[in-house]
Amino acid sequence: MAKIKIGIIGTGYIGNVHARIFSRDERCEVAALYDIKPERAEKTAKSVGGKVCASREELFAVADAVLVCTPNKTHTEIAASAVAAGKHVFCEKPFSIGLPDAIKLLHIAEKSDKVFQVGHNRRYAPVYVKLKELLTADKAHSAHIKMNRGELKNPVWTGDPEVTGGFLYETTIHLFDMMRFQFGEIAELSAYGSQHEYPELDEFSIICKFKSGFHCTFASSSDASWIFPFERIEVFCHHRTILTEEMERLIDSKGFDADYETLSFQMTEKEERWGYVQEDAAFLDAILEGVAPPVTALDGFKSVELVEKVYEAIRTGEKIKFE
Ligand SMILES: NC(=O)c1ccc[n+]([C@@H]2O[C@H](COP(=O)([O-])OP(=O)(O)OC[C@H]3O[C@@H](n4cnc5c(N)ncnc54)[C@H](O)[C@@H]3O)[C@@H](O)[C@H]2O)c1
């Protein structure tokens, strides 16, 4: 069978992560690369091959499937043009910025007969797959969630809300999607935010109630240092706490004393520990089997909606209800 031809738009940090992973999968080939800084595409081509293209159109002429790995504000326009060119699309998170663009892209993606997948890699990370398995077998009562960053300086554009759409779109959105994945749909939320280091709200405290009755607190800071673990979920069940520490380990404490079991993923290679290998394999599976991918355009849309509801809650000081 002919190999799926992968085209990558944006060959910076994450574009190269995907390029390396796809170059090792025999079901596809990295066929085309395009970056507004051509030297970046040339560097990637030297390590994984592929035609260095002078435009998006040239890339569309070569590729069957297109990865959108450019900064956040460009996603809607580039992903929409790839769908219009009849391509399968893998769009990095965030799906889009702002509700009008997110609604537009959702309609475009849902009308396409090709695969449209969104890059919420953490859903495939073994630590979160294990958490979901445990929470399917037990009933979670409530949780405390944290998603921090050490800085918004690298890459430079992460500190520019005009490009990111806001800090929540850049970092926090990873665990916003994770909340839905683990705990289901949100019914209402309240939120507080403040501004300290960057020209935007950069510190958040959120309380969410879910349609199931489950509830959680969520803290997110953009300048908390990179102290381990910058990302953590603590779930409280019947005489049980399950907690995750980044994608490194899961700790499960059951019963009436302080005993616990630790599941460590530290020896798993980072690209697999963070779920990138599995999400890229899932994209090829969806193309080859003609099925919906595990993270759809609707999932991407829902994470954008959640970001917007949190900003709205802070702006208005109101409790925000979901439809
Ligand atoms: N899923 C994850 O874990 C994860 C991790 C990192 C980044 N991301 C997301 O991936 C995207 C890229 O992030 P990054 O860290 O790789 O950034 P980066 O700055 O390292 O790379 C972005 C690349 O896109 C190029 N580019 C910019 N505008 C372009 C355009 N219009 N057309 C073609 N190329 C263009 C830049 O020259 C650069 O090489 C962001 O949306 C980010 O949120 C996701």
The ligand as an SDF file (V2000), in Angstrom:
LIG
                    3D

 44 48  0  0  0  0  0  0  0  0999 V2000
    0.9330   19.4960   22.1840 N   0  0  0  0  0  0  0  0  0  0  0  0
    2.0020   19.9750   22.7860 C   0  0  0  0  0  0  0  0  0  0  0  0
    2.4860   19.4440   23.7690 O   0  0  0  0  0  0  0  0  0  0  0  0
    2.6560   21.2040   22.2300 C   0  0  0  0  0  0  0  0  0  0  0  0
    3.9730   21.5090   22.6000 C   0  0  0  0  0  0  0  0  0  0  0  0
    4.5540   22.6550   22.0450 C   0  0  0  0  0  0  0  0  0  0  0  0
    3.8360   23.4560   21.1890 C   0  0  0  0  0  0  0  0  0  0  0  0
    2.5430   23.1460   20.8800 N   0  0  0  0  0  0  0  0  0  0  0  0
    1.7700   24.0010   19.9650 C   0  0  0  0  0  0  0  0  0  0  0  0
    2.3580   23.9020   18.6780 O   0  0  0  0  0  0  0  0  0  0  0  0
    2.4000   25.1620   18.0280 C   0  0  0  0  0  0  0  0  0  0  0  0
    3.8460   25.5120   17.6990 C   0  0  0  0  0  0  0  0  0  0  0  0
    4.6040   25.6400   18.8800 O   0  0  0  0  0  0  0  0  0  0  0  0
    6.2030   25.4930   18.8980 P   0  0  0  0  0  0  0  0  0  0  0  0
    6.5980   25.4190   20.3410 O   0  0  0  0  0  0  0  0  0  0  0  0
    6.6270   24.4130   17.9870 O   0  0  0  0  0  0  0  0  0  0  0  0
    6.6190   26.9100   18.3140 O   0  0  0  0  0  0  0  0  0  0  0  0
    7.9520   27.2910   17.5190 P   0  0  0  0  0  0  0  0  0  0  0  0
    8.0440   28.7550   17.5820 O   0  0  0  0  0  0  0  0  0  0  0  0
    9.0990   26.4650   18.0270 O   0  0  0  0  0  0  0  0  0  0  0  0
    7.6520   26.8200   16.0100 O   0  0  0  0  0  0  0  0  0  0  0  0
    6.6780   27.4270   15.2050 C   0  0  0  0  0  0  0  0  0  0  0  0
    7.2060   27.4520   13.7630 C   0  0  0  0  0  0  0  0  0  0  0  0
    6.1720   27.9280   12.8980 O   0  0  0  0  0  0  0  0  0  0  0  0
    6.7750   28.8220   11.9470 C   0  0  0  0  0  0  0  0  0  0  0  0
    5.7030   29.6740   11.4500 N   0  0  0  0  0  0  0  0  0  0  0  0
    5.1320   30.7560   12.0600 C   0  0  0  0  0  0  0  0  0  0  0  0
    4.1040   31.2260   11.3150 N   0  0  0  0  0  0  0  0  0  0  0  0
    4.0400   30.4410   10.2020 C   0  0  0  0  0  0  0  0  0  0  0  0
    3.1940   30.4300    9.0690 C   0  0  0  0  0  0  0  0  0  0  0  0
    2.2000   31.3250    8.9240 N   0  0  0  0  0  0  0  0  0  0  0  0
    3.4190   29.4810    8.1070 N   0  0  0  0  0  0  0  0  0  0  0  0
    4.4380   28.5840    8.2380 C   0  0  0  0  0  0  0  0  0  0  0  0
    5.2670   28.5590    9.3070 N   0  0  0  0  0  0  0  0  0  0  0  0
    5.0690   29.4660   10.2870 C   0  0  0  0  0  0  0  0  0  0  0  0
    7.8840   29.5260   12.7120 C   0  0  0  0  0  0  0  0  0  0  0  0
    8.8450   30.0740   11.8440 O   0  0  0  0  0  0  0  0  0  0  0  0
    8.4140   28.3780   13.5750 C   0  0  0  0  0  0  0  0  0  0  0  0
    9.4570   27.6680   12.9470 O   0  0  0  0  0  0  0  0  0  0  0  0
    1.7350   26.1300   19.0020 C   0  0  0  0  0  0  0  0  0  0  0  0
    0.3850   26.3050   18.6640 O   0  0  0  0  0  0  0  0  0  0  0  0
    1.8420   25.4690   20.3490 C   0  0  0  0  0  0  0  0  0  0  0  0
    0.7940   25.8280   21.2370 O   0  0  0  0  0  0  0  0  0  0  0  0
    1.9590   22.0240   21.3560 C   0  0  0  0  0  0  0  0  0  0  0  0
  1  2  1  0
  2  3  2  0
  2  4  1  0
  4  5  1  0
  4 44  2  0
  5  6  2  0
  6  7  1  0
  7  8  2  0
  8  9  1  0
  8 44  1  0
  9 10  1  0
  9 42  1  0
 10 11  1  0
 11 12  1  0
 11 40  1  0
 12 13  1  0
 13 14  1  0
 14 15  2  0
 14 16  1  0
 14 17  1  0
 17 18  1  0
 18 19  2  0
 18 20  1  0
 18 21  1  0
 21 22  1  0
 22 23  1  0
 23 24  1  0
 23 38  1  0
 24 25  1  0
 25 26  1  0
 25 36  1  0
 26 27  1  0
 26 35  1  0
 27 28  2  0
 28 29  1  0
 29 30  1  0
 29 35  2  0
 30 31  1  0
 30 32  2  0
 32 33  1  0
 33 34  2  0
 34 35  1  0
 36 37  1  0
 36 38  1  0
 38 39  1  0
 40 41  1  0
 40 42  1  0
 42 43  1  0
M  CHG  2   8   1  16  -1
M  END
$$$$
